[in-house]
């Protein structure tokens, strides 16, 4: 089913765009496209099955926490079972679970398969970041991860709109079968990749009992957590917020966000490789903070689109930089666990953010969501400055 790569030598070519890197980017695009097409349409399907708003929240949320719980195991399996094994299993589970939505006739069945989908998503997305890391030259990791992230961002740009458009012309059964077919395309592309062998993973580190995180990835992952909290507020409540304030063009918000996010991928990774994470994280976080403040104000469509551009540039710069930072210092046999740690905090931020903001919207109003989100980003910024200063002092003391 998969072919393992031949021995990796110490002299890794300095080019990013190898055949295997192109294949993993394409596979990542198709699996994310199938996933993004279900995001705005699944709540509509739950409604059609007779589900309430509360059930919609539970069914959407359980996916995130299902993926979160499986990521540590996926990280270990990447080092013991191999990259290809974990990735292909994850893709297969994703295809089967999403395809099963087409035949769901009850909320209970949908809930169970949503949990199963989270398992497949946790396995596949943890593996794909590790595979991309293996294929990118270490001295160009920031740039390479930026390009790799672009494949998911393209799916983000087109997936939600495509899903909503299709559901106006075809049945949910046909839509979910299309989404599963996109996952199958990713599966077939992935079968052509030469994966790094487990026995090539040198620089062994001691594995402790109840090992669920890679300690070298904790700092950037915690910083990411406070930033991804903002996702829940935007994806879940911005359309409702704009409608309440009679702001038109919410579709344009997501398009502008995706365009600027893709633009950021073309330069942010190079800056990270040449100058370090401080030159990417600080300006990127400030842009996200400003975008949240603008959304809390939201007087017009023009301001909303400015916020979209700022958020796209900011997040598109910060996310791949933090992911590269997460894996840079991890031992070779812990790259998988580093990616698992990174995405676990990503999932946790999105999941807890959506739940928290839902309560805030119920108790107050939508603008409070974005003020709170800005506060979360500010916490990440302050924490980063503290860690940066502490590291500088330690380095001076060592000298």
Secondary structure, DSSP 8 states (H G I E B T S, - for coil): --EE-----SS--S-S--HHHHHHHHHHHHHHHHHHHHHHHHHHHHHHTT--HHHHHHHHHHHHHHHHHHHHHHHHHHHHT-HHHHHHHHHHHHHHHHHHHTT--SHHHHHHHHHHHHHHHHHHHHHHHHHHHHHS-GGGHHHHHHHHHHHHHHHHHHHHHHHHHHHTTS-HHHHHHHHHHHHHHHHHHHTT-EE--GGG--S-----TT--S-GGGHHHHHHHHHHHHHHHHHHHHHHHHHHHTT---HHHHHHHHHHHHHHHHTTHHHHHHHH-THHHHHHHHHHHHHHHHHHHH--SHHHHHHHHHHHHHHHHHHHHHHHHHHHHTS-GGGHHHHHHHHHHHHHHHHHHHHHHHHHHHHHS-HHHHHHHHHHHHHHHHHHHHHHHHHHHHHHHHH-
